[in-house]
């Protein structure tokens, strides 16, 4: 009898422990907000990055299990509609690798995607796809099994079509030419913090500034770097007030002087600079859904939306692109 009683109490305890988080998640999912949220159904739990493509009226998202999806937003869209994800890229020869950061290169009508072995860190690549046909244009291997560990995480493209890919594991930056050739690999002491544990997640989000330089975030270091392409890839630490930007991931430049950082939770931060990104300040923070984790930012019709990695529900997973209210 005592054994049965103890077992029953344990069962009730475990039920309550598991039920409370579930109840909280359900409450958060149903809660009314003062900001807009695009919800969409997906076949997968994890969506790493998202960018809005105005020409196709679609969000493009990357799959942690590998591949790219398209979420079309119709002209007659209303806020109560749950959108649908359609897979547009699924490469059999990349099975086992994750699709991570992506960049739209509309002048050349293509999508650039960082591809990596998430767990073994033994393969990194950059893939390019035609935005009209989804045909793969090139696949550039950045590192392989014989190299040191690396993880291609995010990508940006400059005015000439050159791509820059961050290595979140190996603390370096690859430059890939417009036709897929590796042009250079950039390393710098500022890419590696003094504290060893901060190198567990290094260079991550990256954007190209129209004035000819890159802005990169170091995830666990919580700082921003300016890489001046016109000055021999000169690397400078951006002096930041109101930081740090710990767990910063995806970046989106919304004007020459304003940058949005997707940073887990709180979901996002707005950073501003008035001196060409020599210095900068965190001027606003946004707290999105507490049970979700923001990993990327994009702009649609002048509004910023944060991609949240984990989808909720089964068998249909519901993902959220949440408006960052500036």
N, C-alpha and C positions, 0 to 999 in steps of 0.2 A: 504493500500500500504506500509506504513512504517513498519507494523508488518510483512508483507511478506518479505520485504527487510531485516529486522533484522534476520528473520528466515533463509533466504538464506545465509546471511553472517555467521551465526552460523554454518550452515551445512557445508559451505566451510571451515570454521576454523577447525571444528572437523575432516573433511576429511583430511586436510593437516596434522593435529596433528597425526592422526593415520597412514597416508600414509608414513610419513617421517621415523618412526622406521621400518616399513615393508620394505621400499626401502633400508634402511641401512642393514637390515638382509639379504635381497636378494643379495646385493652387497658383503657382507662378505662371504656368502655361495659360491658365484661364483669366489671369488678372488683367484688368483694363490698364492701358498705358496712355500717356500723353504724347507718345511718339509712334511713328508708323513701323510696322513689322511685316516684311514679306515672309510668309510661310510657304514651304514647298515640301512635297512628298518625294522621298528618295528610296532607293533600294539599299543604301549603305548607311552605316552609322557615322562615318567620319568624312567631313568635307573641309579640306585644309584652307583653300584660298578661293576668292571670288572676285571677279571684275565685271563691271557693266559694259556691255557693247551696245552703244546707242544705235548703230546701223541696223542690227538685227533685233533690237529691243529685247535683249536677253542678258541674264546673268550667266557667266561662264564659271564653273566651279571645278576644282580638282578633287579627285578621289584618293584617299589615303591607301586604298587597295589597288590603285592604279587606274588611270583613265580621266576623262574630262566629260562633264555634263553641261547641258544647256537648259536654262529655265526661262522660257519665253514669257514675257509680260504683255498680254494683248492690250490693244488700245482701249477696250471697254472694261479693263480691269477694275474691280471694286475690292475694298479692303477685306471683305469677308471671304474672298476666294483663296483657297489653298492651291498653289501652283504645282506643276508637275515637272520633275527633272527627266530629261531625255539624254541618254548616253550618246555622245558623238565621237568619242575617241576611246578605243580599247585595244591596245596593241598586245598581241599574244607573245611577241618576243620580249616584252618588258614585264611579263607576269612575275610577281614576287617583289616588284619595286613600286614605290609610292610616287604619285604625281603630287607635287607640292606647289611652290610659287608659280605664278603665271603672269605674263605681260602681253598686252595687245599691241601689235605693231600694224596699225591700220594703213599707213602709207605703203606698206608692202603686203597688205591683206593677209596677215598671218598671226598665229598665236604661238608664243614661246612658253615652254613648260619645263620647269626643273624636275628631274626624275632622280630618285635615289633609293638605295637599299636602306630602309629605315632601321633595321635591327643589326645587321652585320656591318654596315657602313663600308661595304666593299665595292660599291658601284655607284657612280654619279654620272649623270648625262644631261644634255640639253636637247629637247626635241622641238621642232618647228612644224606647224600644221597650217595648211591653207584654210582660211576662214570660210571659203565658199564651198569647198568639196570635202574638207576635213582630211585630205590626203596628207600624209607625212612628207615634208619637204626635206628634212635631214634629221639625223640622230647623231649627235656628237658625244662620244664617250669622253668624259672628263677625268675619270679615274677608274681603276679596275682592281681585281683581287690581289695583284702584286704590289699595289701602292699602299701608302699609309692610309689610315681610315679617313673617310671624308663623307660628307652628306650635303649634296646640292640642295639648297633650301629655297632661294628666291631668285628672281631674275628681273632686270630692268633693261630697257633698250634705248640707245641714244638716237640722235637725229639722223645718223648715217646707217642705222640698222645694226650696229654692233651691240651684242648682248653682254651683260655683266651678271655673273652667277655667284651668289654667296655660298661659302662652305661653312655651315654652322658647326661642323665637327672639327675640321682641319684648320680653321682660322685663316682662310685665304679667299681670294677673289679671282675667278676665271674671266677672261675676256674672249668672246667668241665672235668671229667675223660674220658678215651678212650671209655668207654662203655656208657657214657651219664650221669653218676652220678655227682651231684654237690659236689665238694670237699671242696671249701672254697669261701668266699667272702672277698675281700680285700678293706679296706678303709684306707685313709691316709689324714692328714691335707693338704698335697701338692696337693691333688685332688680338693680342694676347694679354689679358690682365695679369697682375702679379699673383692674385689668388688662384690657385690651380683649379678649384672647384667652379670658378666662373667660366672656365674654358669648356665645361661640359656642354654648354650651349652658347656658341659664339656669334659670328656674323649671321644675321638673319634677314630682316626686311631691307629692301633697297629701292630707291627711286632715282630717276635721272632728272636733274634740274635743267630747265631750258637755257640757263646761263653757262652750261657746259661742265657741270660737275655732278658727282654722285653723293647722295646722302644715305648712309648705312647705319643700322642699329646693331649694337651688341646686346644680345638678349639678357644674359645674366650679369653682364657688366652694367647694364642700364644706361649706356651713354650712346651719343650719336657721333658719327665721323663724317667729315667732308673730304672727298677724294677729287682733287682738281685735275681733270683730264688734260687741260691745256698747259699744265705745269708739271708734266712728266709724272702724272699720277701721284702728286703730292698729297699726303695724308695728314689731316689735322683733326684734333679733338675739338668738337664744338662745345664751347663753354656753355653749360646748361644751368639755368636758374629754375627752381621749382621742381627739380627732379628728385631722385633718378627715375629712369624709365624702365625699372626692373620688369622682366618678363615681356618686354616689348617684342613684337613679332612683325606683322605686316605694316607697311607704310603706304600712305597715299598723299601726294602733294596736291592740295586743293587750290593753291595759288602760289606765286613765287615766294611768298613770305609765310605761308601757313602749311603745316604738316599734321596729318592725323596719324596717330600711333595706335594700332590694335594691341592691347596689352592684357589679355587674359581677363582678369576681373579685379578692380573696376575695368570695364570693357575697353575704354578708349581715353586718349588724352589728345588735346590740341596744343601743338607747339608752334610758336611764332618767332620769326627773326626779322630784324630791321636793318641788318648790316651784312647781307649776303651770306648768312649762315656761318659767320665767324662765332657769333654767340646766339643763344636762343633762350626762350622762356616757356615753361608750361603754363598756359593761360586758362585752360579749362579741362575738367575731367568729366567723364560720362560713366554713370553706373547703369549698365544694362542688366539683363536678367541674371540674377545671382547664381542660378544653377547651370548657366552656360558659360563657355570659354571662348572669348574673341581671338581670332587669329589673323584676320585680314580686313582691309578697308577698301571701299570703292565709292565712286560718285555717280549718282543717277539724277539727272535733271536738277543739278545744283545742290542735291542733298547727299550727305555722307551716310553710307550703310556699312555696318560691321558684320562680317561673316563670323558665325559661331560654329565651332568645330563639330560638336556632338549632336546628333539627331536623337529625338525622343520618340518612343512608341514602338509597337511591334504588331503586325509584320511591316506596316508602312512606317518609315522613320520620318518624322517631321523636323525639318531644319528651319532656322530663322536667320534672316538678314535684317538686322535691327538698325533703325535710324539713329544716328548720333546727333542729338539735338544740340546745335552749337549755340 
